[in-house]
């Protein structure tokens, strides 16, 4: 185990929580497509986001592949001011590549909110 990504102590905490509560709760969001779509249909602007949005793709994420698949198409349709960047990581990008994630965030903030982030 890479302790820079997950410490032994944290791994034991996660296992204990899953042993105690099961996986149904954490996984429910992904199994709730119908209700999520229903709620999205009631959202402002029909669910279209007008504010700046940043999406970070994970280059080596085979669990949720968004670099070459059609998966991000609804996001591209529904986010009017979308910026996309690719982080060279697997699924756990913030833990695997924190400097690359922070660099992408800082670049996006500086670009989208230049009046707040002076160069």
KAMO-V136848 format. One record per residue. N is the residue number from 0. SS is DSSP state (helix for helix, strand for strand, loop for the rest). OMEGA is omega in whole degrees, 0 to 359 (none if undefined). Layout:
n;ss;omega
N;SS;OMEGA
N;SS;OMEGA
//
This chain:
n;ss;omega
0;loop;177
1;loop;184
2;loop;172
3;loop;180
4;loop;183
5;loop;179
6;loop;177
7;helix;180
8;helix;179
9;helix;178
10;helix;178
11;helix;178
12;helix;179
13;helix;180
14;helix;180
15;helix;179
16;helix;178
17;helix;175
18;helix;183
19;helix;190
20;helix;183
21;loop;184
22;loop;184
23;helix;181
24;helix;181
25;helix;183
26;helix;187
27;helix;180
28;helix;184
29;helix;180
30;helix;189
31;loop;186
32;helix;183
33;helix;180
34;helix;178
35;helix;178
36;helix;178
37;helix;179
38;helix;179
39;helix;179
40;helix;179
41;loop;183
42;loop;175
43;helix;179
44;helix;181
45;helix;180
46;helix;178
47;loop;178
48;strand;181
49;strand;182
50;strand;177
51;strand;181
52;strand;174
53;strand;174
54;strand;178
55;strand;175
56;strand;174
57;strand;188
58;loop;185
59;loop;180
60;loop;181
61;loop;175
62;loop;182
63;loop;188
64;loop;182
65;loop;184
66;loop;183
67;loop;182
68;loop;177
69;loop;183
70;loop;182
71;loop;183
72;helix;178
73;helix;178
74;helix;180
75;helix;179
76;helix;190
77;helix;177
78;strand;186
79;strand;181
80;strand;187
81;strand;171
82;strand;178
83;strand;176
84;strand;181
85;strand;176
86;strand;181
87;loop;183
88;loop;171
89;loop;187
90;loop;185
91;loop;190
92;helix;182
93;helix;178
94;helix;184
95;helix;186
96;loop;184
97;helix;180
98;helix;179
99;helix;178
100;helix;180
101;helix;178
102;helix;179
103;helix;178
104;helix;181
105;helix;179
106;helix;180
107;helix;179
108;helix;180
109;helix;181
110;helix;184
111;helix;185
112;loop;185
113;loop;178
114;loop;178
115;loop;182
116;loop;181
117;loop;182
118;loop;none
//
